[in-house]
Amino acid sequence: MRYLVRDRLLGFGDDYWIEDQHGNKAFLVDGKAMRVRDTFELKDTQGRVLIDIHQKMFALRDTMVIERDGDPLATIKRKRLSLLRNHYRVSLVDGTELDVSGKILDREFAIDYDNELLAQISRRWLHVRETYGVDIVRDDADSALLIAVAVCVIHLADKERGED
């Protein structure tokens, strides 16, 4: 399944829809403005909160936390000893780790688990400016989680670069 994200709208405090490949609304990103830390919710089309995302307070490195139903699900941060600036680690609470690498600032990167591709993020498929696609490769993958990971990684990379 491919989802479309409008890049310039990807700001905390903004609300916007993520569409599926057919142009149907799939997820609502509900940005929470006026907060001490960057926070938003990923909701389904009925308004149910699927994922809560917020910046971890009091961390040595910028870290985003993903929660589901009030329980921690994952933390995301740049790899410590990575020679590549655009290399992030997603640590799930069950001990599983996802690897995110590529040209994140260019919106050209992949999310892998144990060297198996889970999602590809790219602008290459699209002709619409300021839009990128999140192509979920596996049918059994958690689409909401992978979209949240992509959004978090882009936010962290933009923040590190000084764009946020």
Solvent accessible surface area in square Angstrom, and as a share of the most:
residue,aa,sasa,rsa
1,M,100,0.45
2,R,65,0.24
3,Y,18,0.07
4,L,31,0.15
5,V,0,0.00
6,R,79,0.29
7,D,5,0.02
8,R,167,0.61
9,L,84,0.42
10,L,33,0.16
11,G,23,0.22
12,F,50,0.21
13,G,27,0.26
14,D,64,0.33
15,D,90,0.46
16,Y,12,0.04
17,W,78,0.27
18,I,0,0.00
19,E,42,0.19
20,D,19,0.10
21,Q,92,0.41
22,H,134,0.60
23,G,44,0.43
24,N,87,0.44
25,K,118,0.50
26,A,22,0.17
27,F,17,0.07
28,L,37,0.19
29,V,3,0.02
30,D,19,0.10
31,G,9,0.09
32,K,48,0.20
33,A,61,0.47
34,M,190,0.85
35,R,138,0.50
36,V,141,0.81
37,R,87,0.32
38,D,35,0.18
39,T,19,0.11
40,F,5,0.02
41,E,33,0.15
42,L,1,0.01
43,K,34,0.14
44,D,17,0.09
45,T,67,0.39
46,Q,126,0.56
47,G,41,0.39
48,R,147,0.54
49,V,61,0.35
50,L,50,0.25
51,I,0,0.00
52,D,37,0.19
53,I,0,0.00
54,H,24,0.11
55,Q,28,0.13
56,K,94,0.40
57,M,68,0.31
58,F,203,0.85
59,A,39,0.30
60,L,189,0.94
61,R,66,0.24
62,D,62,0.32
63,T,4,0.02
64,M,1,0.00
65,V,16,0.09
66,I,0,0.00
67,E,38,0.17
68,R,78,0.28
69,D,125,0.65
70,G,56,0.54
71,D,91,0.47
72,P,79,0.50
73,L,34,0.17
74,A,1,0.01
75,T,42,0.25
76,I,0,0.00
77,K,69,0.29
78,R,76,0.28
79,K,47,0.20
80,R,174,0.63
81,L,167,0.83
82,S,29,0.18
83,L,183,0.91
84,L,110,0.55
85,R,134,0.49
86,N,33,0.17
87,H,28,0.13
88,Y,3,0.01
89,R,86,0.31
90,V,0,0.00
91,S,37,0.24
92,L,28,0.14
93,V,100,0.57
94,D,110,0.57
95,G,63,0.60
96,T,35,0.20
97,E,86,0.39
98,L,9,0.04
99,D,39,0.20
100,V,0,0.00
101,S,28,0.18
102,G,34,0.33
103,K,127,0.54
104,I,0,0.00
105,L,42,0.21
106,D,78,0.40
107,R,12,0.04
108,E,37,0.17
109,F,3,0.01
110,A,18,0.14
111,I,0,0.00
112,D,31,0.16
113,Y,91,0.35
114,D,118,0.61
115,N,153,0.78
116,E,75,0.34
117,L,65,0.32
118,L,19,0.09
119,A,0,0.00
120,Q,41,0.18
121,I,0,0.00
122,S,0,0.00
123,R,78,0.28
124,R,167,0.61
125,W,80,0.28
126,L,36,0.18
127,H,186,0.83
128,V,89,0.51
129,R,200,0.73
130,E,53,0.24
131,T,2,0.01
132,Y,0,0.00
133,G,0,0.00
134,V,1,0.00
135,D,33,0.17
136,I,9,0.04
137,V,75,0.43
138,R,81,0.30
139,D,152,0.79
140,D,105,0.55
141,A,24,0.19
142,D,53,0.27
143,S,26,0.17
144,A,9,0.07
145,L,16,0.08
146,L,4,0.02
147,I,1,0.00
148,A,1,0.00
149,V,0,0.00
150,A,0,0.00
151,V,3,0.02
152,C,0,0.00
153,V,0,0.00
154,I,1,0.00
155,H,9,0.04
156,L,6,0.03
157,A,5,0.04
158,D,19,0.10
159,K,59,0.25
160,E,67,0.30
161,R,136,0.50
162,G,62,0.60
163,E,93,0.42
164,D,104,0.54
